[in-house]
Amino acid sequence: MPAVPSEIPRSEYPRPQFTQSDWLSLNGWWEFEQDPRDEGRDQGWHHDRPLAQRILVPYPVESVLGGIGDRIASDVVWYRRAVAVPPRFSGRLRLHFDAVDWAADVWWNGQYLGHHEGGHTPFHVEVPVHALALLGTEASEHELALRAVDHRERAQPRGKQHWEPDSETIFYTRTTGIWQSVWLEPLPDTFIDAVRCTRTLSNGSVRWQLNLGGPILPHLAVEVSVWDPDGERYATLAIPVDGRELDATLTVDGADVRPWSPETPNLYSVRYRLCADGTVMDEV
């Protein structure tokens, strides 16, 4: 039987193409309990109630490496852990779950934060400032709880997971609960929420579509800086902010573009800065 790891490595930010400078991994040992009669929600398992077992997140319930290894787990399972929020995390907090199979409900200090359905898609919830204050200061430990529901019905979207306990033919062993990274990050009041980049090699153009979160303040602009594969600054584009959705195109001499290929794996680095009157508010 494989040995259970002592912990999960926490060194790498989960989104390498959208890296933030500060974040907190919540992978590791969580409290865990199965809820075969689905009574936990009515009995208040989401707040101030220790759970009976431990599981190593992000290994799923069926994985031996997670410390549970139960292939006939109940449809409803619960997770709980303490979160020590660093004092430098002030204001807006975003809690990320990269995948929970299949449906998830999330509580913070007993306050309900949200629901998500879809076992293969990431989601996030916002932690309100007043929820941070429920246990005292931001440096104190806070309580995070999650209820996961994964029915064994064939009609539920499941990819190639088997509805039976064991793998068979094209179906692999089913996955229940948290099975990808969980992490917490602070966000400024106004921030870069998402970026889409579309390249057209024939004319050397790059189109950026950005979404901003938070209040749209006066005199905001997004600066896009590009570095070539040699680490030299290649181009810079300033995009004035006139709403939450931004759209701009940068065109350079197509002859200067060095595309990626297996033989020449050229990579261009891009940095996005959200500025207000020259002051950097967010950077990715």
N, C-alpha and C positions, 0 to 999 in steps of 0.2 A: 504494500500500500504506500503511495507517495506520502512523504512527510509534509505536514502543514507548514507553510512559511511562517516566520515570526512576524513579518510585516510586509506591506506593499511598498515598492519604491515610490518616492514622492518628488523626485527631482525634475520631472518633465511636465511642462504646462500642457494640458490636454488638447489645445488647439494651436499647433505649431505655426499655422499660417495666419493667426490672428492673436498674437502673443501680447498679453498684458504684463506689466512690470511687477505686479503684486497680486498674490492669490494664496489660497490655503487649501491643500488637499485634505479631503475627508475620507480617503481610502484608509483601510485598516480594520481593527476589530470593533464591531458594533454588537449591541445586545440584539437578540433574535428570539422570536417565538412563533410557532404555528398556531393558527386559529381555525381549527376544523369546523367549528360550529358558527363561525363568523359572528362572534359575540363581542369582539374587542372594541369595536366602535361604540356600541351601546354601553359598555362597561368602562369606557374612558382609558383604554390602553395608550392613547396618544399623549397622555400627560401624567408625569409623576408616578409612573408604575414601572418598576424594573421588569425586564423580560428574562425568561428562564435560561436561554442558551446564548452562545456567542457565535458570530459568523465573521469571516474575513472578507470584507468588501474590497473589490468588486466580484469575487467568485460567487456564482449562483448557488441556490440551495442544493442542487443536485451534485455539485462538485465536491469531491473529497478534499481538495486543497482549501476549500472554504471552511472546513471544520464541521460541516453538517453531513453532506453526502447522502441525502435522502431522495431517492428517485420516486417515491410515492408521497411526496409532500402534499399538504392540504392546499386547496385552491387559494386560501387567504393566509398571508404571512405578514409579520410585523418586524420593523427595525427601529432601533433607538440608540442614540449616542449623545454624549456631551460634546459641545463645541466651545472651545476657548477662543473667543473672538479677539484678535490682537487689538490693542488700544489704537494702533494706527489706522484701523478700519473704521472710519467715521462716516456717518451719513448713509447713503444708499448701498445696500448689499444685494447681490444676486447669487442665488443658490442654484448650481447646475447639476443635473443628472444626465449623464450621457446615454443611459438606456436602463429602463426598468420594465421587466416583462410580467404582466402585460399592461395593467392599469395601476396607477399610483395616486395616493392622496398624501399630502405633506402637511405636517404641523411644526411650528416653531414656538417653543415655550407654551405649548397648549393652544396656540392660535392657528386656525386653519389657514393655509397659504394657497392651496390650489390642487387641481386634479388634472391628470394627463392619461390619455389612452394611446397605446402604440408601443409595442415591445422593442422596436428597432430604431426609434427616433429619439434624439436628445430633446430635453426640455429644461426650462428654468422657471423659478419663481422668485419674486422679490420679497425681501425681508423688510417689513416696515420698521421705521425708526422706533416707533412706540413699542414694537415687539422686542426690540433689543433691550429696552429699558425695564422689561418685566422682572428680570432677575437682578436688577441693580445696574452697575456700570457696564460699559461695553467690554471691559477686560474680564468680566466674570464668565463663568461657564453657562452656556445656554443648552436647552434641550431640543434636539431634532428627532422627530419621529416620522416614520413612513409606513403606510399600509399598502401592500402590493396584492393584487388579485389576478390570478392566472387560471381561468377555467379550462377544463380538459375537453371542451367541446370542439368538434371538428370545424364548426362554422367560425370560430374565432380566428382572426388572421394569425398565422403561426410560422410562415415560411416552411421550412422542412423539418420542424420539430414534430416528434411523434406525440400523439395524445395518449399512448400507452407508456408504461414506465421504461421499457428498454428500447434501444435502437432496433430498427428493422428495415430491410430493403433500402430505399432512398432516404428514410427518415432517421434523423439523429436524436440523441437523448434530449429531452425537453429541458428548458431553462426557465426557472422561476425566480422572480425578484430582481434585485439590483445585480446587473452583470457588466456594467461599465463604470467608469470613474465618477466620483461625486466630488464637487469642489465648490469653494466659496470665493467670491472676489468683490472688492469694493469698487464702486463706480462714482465718478463725479456727478454733480447735479445734471450737467449736460454731457453726453458721451457719444462716441461712435459705436453704433449698435451692430451694424452689418455692412459688409462691403462686397460688391460683385465686380469682377474685373474681366473684361472681354477684349481679347487681342485679335487684330487683323494683320497678319504678317505681310500681306501683299502691299500695303501702303504704310506700314509702320505705325499704325494707330492703336491706341489703347483707350477703351471707354471704361470709366469708373462710375458705378452707381452706389451711392452711400445712403444709409439710413441713420438718422440721429435719434437719440432718446433723451428724454427730459425736456425742460423748458427751452424754447428757442430765444436766445438773448440777442440784443442788438450787437452789431459789429463782430459777428462770428464769421470765421472762415476756416476751411479745411486746406491744409498744405499737404500735397502728395509729393514725396521725394523718391526718386528711383536711382538705384546704384547698379552699375553693370557688373558682369561676372568677375571683373578685376578689382572690384571694390571702389571704383571711381564713381562720383556722382554723375548720373547720366542725364537726368532731367528733373525739373520741378514744376509743379502745377498748383496754382492757388485757386480755390473754388469758393466764391462767396456763398454764404448761407442765407437762403431766402425761404426756407421751409425744412421739414423733416427729411425730405427726399431730395438728394442732390444727383446731378447727372452732368458729367463733363468728359471731354475727349482730348487726349494729348496725341499729337501727330509729330513724328520725327522722320528723318530720312530713312526710308526702308532699307537702304543699302547698309545702314549702320547696325541693323538688328541682327543679333546673333542667336538664332533659335536653338532650342534644346533638341538634342538627339542622343541616342545611346552612345554614339561615337564622340559627340561633343556635348556633354551634359552641362550646358551653360544655364545658370540661374541668375535672375535679376531679383534684387531685394527691394522691397517697397516699405516706406514708413508713412503713416498717416498721423497728422497732428491737427487737433481741433483747437483753435486759438480764438481768444477774445481780446481785441486791441493789443495783439502781440504776446499775450500771456497764454501759455499752453495749458489747456484744461484737460485734454485727454490725448493719449498717444498709443498707437498700436503698430 
